[in-house]
Amino acid sequence: MEFVKEISTVPERISTKEYSIYKAVSIRNSGLEQWPSQAFLFASGDVSGTKQTVQPLQPGKDMSCVLIISSPKKVGKFISRWNLAFNTADGNVELIGDAVVLAFEISEPEEKQILNSVDQQILKEEAR
């Protein structure tokens, strides 16, 4: 699997109030064989996501899909890795190609940022 392009971008900063992050991407079958009919994309690493089934794609062909990333609901910088895989006849998961990697930052909700700013202003005025 090869990442082709972003169709929609993940904002640089996302609020902790958001529960899911939707990311539309285009991927390509960069291999020599058609993807299995039961192929899927899944998130690995620190940030989870919803497993997405993909169509059996011929070599050299592209497709679009939406990745649904679960928000970590805490402030910080995160990476979400998405792998293409399929279940083998014996029940094991076999990976296909390289992972698609998405980086993003979670910030405090805007209301909390405004409140913190107001609190800081009050403290400065009280210190005078």
Phi and psi in degrees as a GROMACS rama.xvg file:
@    title "Ramachandran Plot"
@    xaxis  label "Phi"
@    yaxis  label "Psi"
@TYPE xy
-131.977  135.229  GLU-2
-73.9792  129.943  PHE-3
-99.3141  -57.1121  VAL-4
-165.852  163.382  LYS-5
-84.5511  134.081  GLU-6
-96.3278  -38.3371  ILE-7
-129.925  144.746  SER-8
-97.8355  146.539  THR-9
-79.5127  128.101  VAL-10
-57.0427  151.109  PRO-11
-59.4334  -37.7754  GLU-12
-125.585  134.77  ARG-13
-123.204  142.603  ILE-14
-76.1507  149.981  SER-15
-67.59  -13.2369  THR-16
-76.9439  -19.5536  LYS-17
-77.0254  137.066  GLU-18
-95.0182  -34.2558  TYR-19
-135.875  148.388  SER-20
-116.821  124.967  ILE-21
-102.711  128.275  TYR-22
-132.441  115.271  LYS-23
-92.6533  128.27  ALA-24
-133.601  161.672  VAL-25
-114.051  130.869  SER-26
-124.255  159.054  ILE-27
-127.658  143.608  ARG-28
-79.8262  100.596  ASN-29
-91.9404  5.51132  SER-30
-88.631  -169.216  GLY-31
-103.875  -7.3889  LEU-32
-125.966  156.173  GLU-33
-64.8727  143.31  GLN-34
-67.6458  146.365  TRP-35
-61.6169  153.374  PRO-36
-65.4388  -22.1937  SER-37
-99.703  21.0373  GLN-38
-69.2161  150.991  ALA-39
-150.937  160.088  PHE-40
-105.058  137.642  LEU-41
-141.027  151.511  PHE-42
-86.63  142.902  ALA-43
-134.092  162.714  SER-44
98.8421  -155.254  GLY-45
-74.6461  -24.2625  ASP-46
-110.955  122.405  VAL-47
-86.9636  171.733  SER-48
-161.243  173.94  GLY-49
-86.7186  127.853  THR-50
-59.7116  132.103  LYS-51
-120.343  123.579  GLN-52
-75.6759  150.282  THR-53
-127.341  155.533  VAL-54
-75.3183  154.422  GLN-55
-69.4672  102.786  PRO-56
-96.4606  134.786  LEU-57
-72.5542  153.382  GLN-58
-55.6412  137.814  PRO-59
83.1221  -7.1069  GLY-60
-93.1465  151.899  LYS-61
-108.458  157.882  ASP-62
-149.398  155.988  MET-63
-103.443  147.645  SER-64
-151.343  159.848  CYS-65
-110.023  123.105  VAL-66
-94.4094  129.189  LEU-67
-108.183  109.857  ILE-68
-101.439  131.138  ILE-69
-77.1136  126.745  SER-70
-66.3502  134.498  SER-71
-65.6197  -15.6771  PRO-72
57.8651  26.6772  LYS-73
-143.845  154.782  LYS-74
-71.2078  138.505  VAL-75
152.411  179.523  GLY-76
-101.944  136.889  LYS-77
-136.238  157.639  PHE-78
-127.164  133.949  ILE-79
-116.685  119.621  SER-80
-103.079  131.077  ARG-81
-118.091  125.516  TRP-82
-113.282  144.091  ASN-83
-91.6176  134.033  LEU-84
-152.359  174.099  ALA-85
-151.003  159.275  PHE-86
-88.9088  128.067  ASN-87
-77.7691  169.913  THR-88
-59.4975  -30.3694  ALA-89
-90.2033  9.43687  ASP-90
89.9378  0.869711  GLY-91
-81.2051  158.075  ASN-92
-99.2787  125.969  VAL-93
-113.143  127.274  GLU-94
-80.2753  149.561  LEU-95
-123.2  118.701  ILE-96
70.0127  -166.399  GLY-97
-88.6935  159.078  ASP-98
-77.303  151.293  ALA-99
-92.7474  128.015  VAL-100
-113.916  127.381  VAL-101
-117.787  130.845  LEU-102
-113.675  139.374  ALA-103
-156.033  167.054  PHE-104
-125.116  136.133  GLU-105
-100.213  129.007  ILE-106
-115.449  169.935  SER-107
-66.3233  152.381  GLU-108
-57.8445  148.714  PRO-109
-55.6596  -40.0594  GLU-110
-61.1358  -40.5415  GLU-111
-68.7388  -37.0638  LYS-112
-62.8317  -42.6819  GLN-113
-64.9268  -44.0736  ILE-114
-60.8321  -45.5897  LEU-115
-60.2275  -39.9257  ASN-116
-64.3043  -43.028  SER-117
-64.7395  -44.6526  VAL-118
-58.614  -42.557  ASP-119
-65.0811  -39.5899  GLN-120
-64.5924  -42.3025  GLN-121
-61.994  -44.1022  ILE-122
-61.7803  -39.2458  LEU-123
-64.9105  -41.7177  LYS-124
-68.0579  -37.6155  GLU-125
-68.6033  -29.4647  GLU-126
-73.8909  -15.9168  ALA-127
